[in-house]
């Protein structure tokens, strides 16, 4: 039995890749389980990690969630947290539980490789503890993303870890050619293998309206049966109608953030490809806006934040695959089959 540690920066798609590989390895006849040593918690009282719940259901693991994710750590995890030795003991016991009677343990990394470094439980320490091979996922935002990948690869190898390779994941269409022609070449010049370049798929990468509603709170005024719509872009409707029209027409599957008193912007947005209207300032819209949104099947969410605060909260939202997302889970498998050298990963684990 061998472990595969999947790490990367926040938003690099670690869970989607883990789900795709888990399905593929299972198809090949291997018993696969999942561990997420450090789960994310937005508060000290939250005890469930959504990724762990997904993988528990996907792999039909007869293991309690607290064993799949033994430690929860949010941005203020050092407040009231257990001692490092206790945390380490919980992680060891969890690993022993999920690794029993299995062929491959896929380990999902924390949001960033350095999380829990201050208590000695970062990616390097945990990968060493499990004797795991590592795959690093690269989220391409700009050229600095490749610098980060080289730095992390060098750091992992310096600590004696077996790095199978890197996957450029959810690469946007404009950056595909540059990733293939430049980024991949630069990475391999530094001695770091590329295992795949996976194009961005909105069905996997883009958050849904439901996830934005969960993050924002607020009041749902229409479209309660359309919360599964994906949001690929965000437009701020704080300009004149004439200026806004060009942006509204160009952006598909967008969320439009504007004041509830901007009926002109709302109605214009509803005539284009809009996934949701987010109305700020606690201002209820004109009845014509709600009526048209109902006709178009567009969710309207009323929040009491100002536009700036709303946008800040938007930036914190990421896509979480759910057990019932059968289509999205099939797409994670297809992405691995079509764009990733999964055989090379498997060869290192058996």
C-alpha positions in Angstrom: 0.0 0.0 0.0 1.3 3.5 -0.9 0.0 7.0 -0.4 -0.4 9.8 -2.9 -0.3 13.3 -1.5 -2.0 15.9 -3.7 -0.9 19.5 -2.8 -1.1 22.9 -4.4 -2.2 26.5 -3.8 -5.7 27.5 -2.9 -8.1 27.1 -5.8 -5.8 24.7 -7.7 -8.5 22.0 -7.8 -7.0 19.4 -5.4 -10.3 17.8 -4.7 -11.4 17.6 -8.3 -8.1 15.8 -9.2 -8.4 13.6 -6.2 -11.9 12.6 -7.2 -10.9 11.9 -10.8 -7.8 9.8 -9.9 -9.8 7.9 -7.2 -12.5 7.0 -9.8 -9.8 5.9 -12.3 -7.8 3.8 -9.8 -11.0 2.2 -8.7 -11.9 1.3 -12.3 -8.5 -0.4 -12.5 -9.5 -2.7 -9.7 -7.7 -1.0 -6.8 -9.1 -0.3 -3.3 -8.9 3.4 -2.8 -9.5 5.5 0.3 -9.1 9.2 1.1 -7.6 11.2 4.0 -7.6 15.0 4.4 -5.4 15.5 7.5 -6.1 19.2 7.8 -9.6 20.3 6.9 -10.7 23.8 6.4 -13.0 25.4 8.9 -14.4 29.0 8.7 -15.1 28.9 12.4 -13.9 27.1 15.5 -17.3 25.3 15.9 -17.5 24.0 12.3 -16.6 20.3 12.3 -17.3 19.1 8.7 -15.0 19.5 5.7 -17.0 19.4 2.4 -14.2 17.7 0.5 -14.0 14.9 3.0 -17.8 14.4 2.9 -17.6 14.2 -0.9 -14.8 11.6 -0.9 -16.5 9.6 1.8 -19.6 9.2 -0.3 -17.7 8.8 -3.6 -15.5 6.0 -2.3 -18.2 4.5 -0.1 -15.9 4.7 2.9 -17.3 3.1 6.1 -15.2 5.5 8.2 -16.5 8.4 10.3 -15.8 11.9 8.9 -13.7 12.8 11.9 -11.3 10.0 10.9 -11.2 11.3 7.3 -10.5 14.8 8.4 -9.0 14.5 12.0 -7.9 18.2 12.3 -9.9 21.3 11.4 -8.0 24.6 10.9 -9.4 27.9 9.9 -7.6 31.3 9.6 -7.6 31.6 13.5 -6.8 28.0 14.2 -4.2 28.9 16.9 -6.9 30.2 19.2 -7.9 27.3 21.5 -6.1 24.7 19.4 -4.8 21.4 20.8 -1.1 21.0 21.4 1.0 19.8 18.3 1.6 16.4 19.8 -2.1 15.8 20.2 -2.8 16.9 16.7 -0.1 14.7 15.3 -1.5 11.7 17.3 -5.0 12.3 15.9 -3.6 12.4 12.3 -1.6 9.2 12.8 -4.6 7.3 14.1 -6.8 8.6 11.3 -4.2 7.5 8.7 -4.0 4.0 10.3 -7.8 3.7 10.1 -8.2 4.8 6.5 -5.2 2.8 5.3 -6.4 -0.4 6.7 -7.3 -3.0 4.0 -6.7 -0.7 1.1 -4.3 -0.4 -1.9 -4.0 3.3 -2.3 -4.6 6.2 0.1 -5.1 9.5 -1.7 -4.3 12.4 0.7 -5.8 15.8 0.1 -3.6 18.7 1.0 -4.6 21.8 3.0 -5.5 25.0 1.1 -1.8 25.9 0.9 1.3 23.8 1.5 2.5 25.9 4.4 -0.6 25.7 6.5 0.1 24.5 10.0 3.9 25.1 9.6 3.9 26.8 13.0 2.9 23.5 14.7 5.1 21.3 12.5 2.2 19.8 10.4 2.7 21.3 7.0 2.7 19.4 3.7 6.3 18.4 3.9 6.1 17.0 7.5 2.9 15.1 6.8 4.1 13.7 3.5 7.2 12.5 5.3 5.1 11.0 8.0 3.0 9.0 5.5 5.9 8.1 3.2 3.7 9.5 0.5 4.6 10.4 -3.1 3.6 13.9 -4.1 1.8 15.5 -7.0 1.8 19.3 -7.1 -1.1 21.1 -8.8 -0.4 24.4 -10.5 -3.0 27.1 -10.8 -1.9 29.5 -13.5 -2.7 33.1 -12.7 0.5 34.6 -14.2 4.2 33.9 -14.6 4.7 34.0 -10.9 2.7 30.8 -10.7 5.5 28.9 -12.4 8.0 30.5 -10.1 6.0 29.2 -7.1 5.8 25.8 -8.7 9.6 25.6 -9.2 10.2 26.8 -5.6 7.8 24.3 -4.1 9.2 21.4 -6.2 12.8 22.3 -5.2 11.7 22.5 -1.5 9.9 19.2 -1.6 12.8 17.4 -3.2 15.3 19.0 -0.8 13.4 17.3 2.0 13.8 13.9 0.3 10.2 13.6 -0.8 9.3 11.7 -4.0 7.7 14.2 -6.3 6.0 12.2 -9.1 5.3 15.4 -11.1 3.1 18.4 -11.6 -0.3 19.0 -13.1 -1.3 22.4 -14.6 -5.0 22.3 -13.6 -8.0 24.3 -14.8 -5.9 26.3 -17.2 -8.0 29.1 -18.9 -8.2 29.0 -22.7 -6.1 32.1 -23.3 -3.2 30.5 -21.3 -3.3 27.0 -22.7 -0.8 27.7 -25.5 1.6 29.5 -23.2 1.3 26.8 -20.6 2.2 24.1 -23.2 4.9 26.1 -25.0 6.6 28.0 -22.3 5.5 27.1 -18.7 5.8 23.3 -19.2 9.2 23.7 -20.9 10.6 26.0 -18.1 9.4 23.5 -15.4 11.1 20.6 -17.1 14.3 22.6 -17.7 14.4 22.8 -13.9 14.1 19.0 -13.7 10.4 18.9 -12.7 8.1 16.6 -14.6 4.7 17.7 -16.1 2.0 15.0 -15.8 -0.8 16.9 -17.5 -2.3 20.2 -18.6 -6.0 20.2 -17.8 -8.1 22.9 -19.5 -10.5 24.9 -17.4 -14.0 23.4 -17.2 -16.6 25.7 -15.8 -18.8 22.7 -14.7 -16.0 21.7 -12.3 -14.2 25.0 -11.5 -16.9 27.7 -11.4 -18.9 28.1 -8.1 -22.7 27.8 -8.2 -25.3 30.4 -7.2 -26.0 28.2 -4.2 -22.4 28.6 -3.0 -22.5 32.4 -3.3 -25.9 32.4 -1.5 -24.3 30.3 1.3 -21.4 32.7 1.6 -23.4 35.9 1.4 -26.4 34.9 3.4 -29.1 37.4 2.4 -32.6 36.9 1.2 -33.5 34.9 -1.9 -36.2 36.8 -3.8 -36.5 34.5 -6.9 -35.1 31.5 -8.6 -34.9 29.0 -5.7 -35.0 26.2 -8.3 -32.0 27.6 -10.3 -29.4 27.7 -7.6 -27.3 25.1 -9.4 -26.4 27.6 -12.2 -22.7 28.2 -12.4 -21.1 31.7 -12.1 -18.2 32.2 -14.5 -17.7 36.0 -14.2 -18.7 38.9 -11.9 -19.8 42.3 -13.2 -20.2 45.3 -10.9 -23.2 47.4 -12.1 -22.1 50.8 -10.7 -21.8 52.6 -13.9 -24.2 54.3 -16.3 -26.5 52.0 -18.3 -24.8 52.9 -21.6 -21.4 52.0 -20.2 -22.7 48.8 -18.6 -24.4 47.3 -21.7 -21.1 46.3 -23.4 -19.9 44.4 -20.3 -23.2 42.7 -19.8 -23.4 41.4 -23.3 -19.8 40.1 -23.4 -19.8 38.1 -20.1 -21.7 34.8 -20.1 -23.0 33.0 -17.0 -22.3 36.0 -14.8 -23.4 37.3 -11.5 -24.2 41.0 -11.6 -23.7 43.0 -8.3 -25.6 46.2 -8.2 -27.8 48.3 -5.9 -31.4 47.3 -5.5 -32.4 50.8 -6.7 -30.7 50.2 -10.1 -33.7 48.8 -11.9 -32.2 49.9 -15.3 -29.0 47.8 -14.7 -31.0 44.8 -13.4 -33.4 44.7 -16.3 -30.6 45.0 -18.8 -28.7 42.2 -17.1 -31.7 40.0 -17.3 -31.8 40.3 -21.1 -28.3 38.8 -21.3 -26.7 35.6 -20.0 -26.9 36.2 -16.3 -26.8 33.5 -13.6 -27.7 35.7 -10.7 -28.5 39.2 -9.6 -26.9 40.3 -6.3 -28.6 43.4 -4.9 -26.6 45.3 -2.3 -27.4 47.8 0.4 -30.6 46.1 1.6 -32.6 47.9 -1.1 -35.6 46.0 -2.4 -35.9 46.2 -6.2 -38.8 47.4 -8.3 -41.5 44.7 -8.8 -40.7 44.7 -12.5 -37.2 43.3 -11.8 -38.6 40.4 -9.7 -41.3 39.7 -12.3 -38.7 39.6 -15.1 -36.3 37.5 -13.1 -39.0 35.0 -12.5 -39.8 34.8 -16.2 -36.1 34.3 -17.0 -35.5 31.9 -14.1 -32.7 34.0 -12.7 -32.1 33.9 -8.9 -32.1 37.3 -7.2 -30.3 37.6 -3.9 -30.7 40.7 -1.6 -27.9 41.4 0.8 -27.4 44.2 3.4 -23.7 44.6 2.6 -22.3 47.5 0.5 -20.9 46.6 -2.9 -17.3 46.5 -1.8 -18.0 44.1 1.1 -20.1 41.9 -1.1 -17.3 41.7 -3.6 -14.8 40.8 -0.9 -17.0 37.9 0.2 -17.3 36.8 -3.4 -13.6 36.4 -3.6 -13.7 33.9 -0.8 -16.1 31.5 -2.6 -14.7 28.5 -4.4 -16.4 25.5 -6.0 -17.0 22.5 -3.8 -18.1 19.3 -5.6 -20.9 17.6 -3.9 -21.8 13.9 -3.8 -25.0 14.5 -5.8 -23.0 16.3 -8.6 -22.9 13.2 -10.7 -22.2 15.1 -14.0 -19.4 17.1 -12.4 -17.8 13.9 -11.0 -18.0 12.2 -14.4 -16.2 15.3 -15.8 -13.4 15.0 -13.2 -12.8 11.4 -14.4 -12.9 12.5 -18.1 -10.3 15.3 -17.3 -7.9 12.7 -15.8 -8.4 10.3 -18.7 -8.0 12.8 -21.4 -5.4 15.3 -20.1 -3.4 13.5 -17.4 -0.8 10.8 -17.4 -2.6 8.8 -14.7 -0.8 5.6 -15.6 2.5 7.2 -14.6 1.1 8.1 -11.2 -0.3 4.6 -10.7 3.0 3.0 -11.6 4.6 4.8 -8.7 1.9 3.6 -6.2 1.8 -0.1 -7.0 
